[in-house]
Amino acid sequence: MKKLLRRNVSERGQVGIGTLIVFIAMVLVAAIAAGVLVNTAGFLQTKSEETGQDASAQVSNRVEIVSAYGNVANDGHVDLVNLTVMRGSGADDINLSSATMEWIGPDTATTLVGNNSTMEGGRHVIDPGSDEFGISPIKDPGNTVPVLADQDDRFRLTIPAYLLDDDGMGLAEGEEAAVKLTTQYGAVTLYHVTVPQSLSAKNAVMV
């Protein structure tokens, strides 16, 4: 009888130890799983915050086009298109030399990069190439050109339409072009250029 009792106690002890081992293993697995879940949740939260910040920057850090005019050459074509731009409301500093501009004209489509104007004799010289748009200050109290650093800054972006036209003359009467300006943040500003039906006896026209 005593041997039987000892055997039952021993078996119960073994069962209890086995149960304890299984319980500890379950706790360890649960702890590891919880750690993985916490790390994953933290990673996803960080990524979502970064995505939200990028999306916000693409919406808010944009350029606004205040006005646009075309320079009428002697041959009766608009050879230069000038856009007056400012920093959008709530935008951070915008470096226009890091911006790109897509020009889709009646004869060609191309991507332009910023070319800052130079000073000669106290005047800004604007001389963009066929793959560039010129950047020059109109109102720049902080002397930050080509960076739009203040809400009051006004810069001129000059597009050499005559270099982008197959015949080297520019935009004729009634012709149209599209402009897509993308800042370093990825924010996009669209503008539609429309040349008036008559350019006779004019030196400049709103476009």
HELIX and SHEET records of a PDB file:
HELIX    1   1 LYS A    2  SER A   60  1                                  59    
HELIX    2   2 LEU A   96  SER A   98  5                                   3    
HELIX    3   3 ALA A  161  LEU A  164  1                                   4    
SHEET    1   A 9 VAL A 188  THR A 194  0                                        
SHEET    2   A 9 GLU A 176  THR A 182 -1                                        
SHEET    3   A 9 THR A 100  ILE A 104 -1                                        
SHEET    4   A 9 ALA A 109  ASN A 116 -1                                        
SHEET    5   A 9 GLU A 132  LYS A 139  1                                        
SHEET    6   A 9 ARG A 154  ILE A 159 -1                                        
SHEET    7   A 9 VAL A  78  ARG A  87 -1                                        
SHEET    8   A 9 VAL A  63  VAL A  72 -1                                        
SHEET    9   A 9 ALA A 204  MET A 206 -1                                        
SHEET    1   B 2 ILE A  94  ASN A  95  0                                        
SHEET    2   B 2 VAL A 147  LEU A 148 -1                                        
SHEET    1   C 2 THR A 118  GLU A 120  0                                        
SHEET    2   C 2 ARG A 123  VAL A 125 -1                                        
END                                                                             
